Amino acid sequence: QLTKVVVHLNARNDEAEQRFDRLRAGFEEELRTIAQDASLKIAAERARLERALDPEALRRDAELIAAEWAARREAAREELGALRADAAKRQEQEADAARARLQQQAAALRAEAGRV
């Protein structure tokens, strides 16, 4: 009877050890996967940071941005010049129209004064 109990306990112990080994292997694999994923993420962030801090890349980016803004600034200057020219032209037309009205009114006034 005692032998049966010992055999039974040994069998249960073996089962528990196998279960423990499976759990340990699963956890170790999960930890390896997590560590590998973290390592890849760290490497990617390190590469991104190195690119962000690369003086040559920063200079190129600054030049691209400056060129883009220079083109926009030049387009805005051209538009402003066109608007100023248009405003000057309209002002000249208004001045010519005002002079013409003034001359007509002066002529009408002289004609009226000549009749009196």
Stockholm file with secondary structure:
# STOCKHOLM 1.0

chainA/1-116         QLTKVVVHLNARNDEAEQRFDRLRAGFEEELRTIAQDASLKIAAERARLERALDPEALRRDAELIAAEWAARREAAREELGALRADAAKRQEQEADAARARLQQQAAALRAEAGRV
#=GR chainA/1-116 SS CHHHHHHHHHHHHHHHHHHHHHHHHHHHHHHHHHHHHHHHHHHHHHHHHHHHHCHHHHHHHHHHHHHHHHHHHHHHHHHHHHHHHHHHHHHHHHHHHHHHHHHHHHHHHHHHHHHC
#=GC SS_cons         CHHHHHHHHHHHHHHHHHHHHHHHHHHHHHHHHHHHHHHHHHHHHHHHHHHHHCHHHHHHHHHHHHHHHHHHHHHHHHHHHHHHHHHHHHHHHHHHHHHHHHHHHHHHHHHHHHHC
//
